[in-house]
């Protein structure tokens, strides 16, 4: 194998690792967000403490985070081919 072959294999492996990482993190993030959303006292518009702010931010950014990781993995795989 030459240098190009090794770089293709390395890129595919890296892309698959990032893609699997996104799939592995998705259920955990969804569970935390679901638990916090069911809390009656959660008020994101008037968040005053750091825990409430972090929960509201994670609820807002959850889907974007997973989509970005899957997109990066897809870009790495496509670039390697």
Secondary structure, DSSP 8 states (H G I E B T S, - for coil): --HHHHHHHHHHHHHHHHHHHHHHHHHHHHHHHHHHHT-TT--STT--SHHHHHHHHHHHHHHHHHHHHHHHHHHHHHHH-
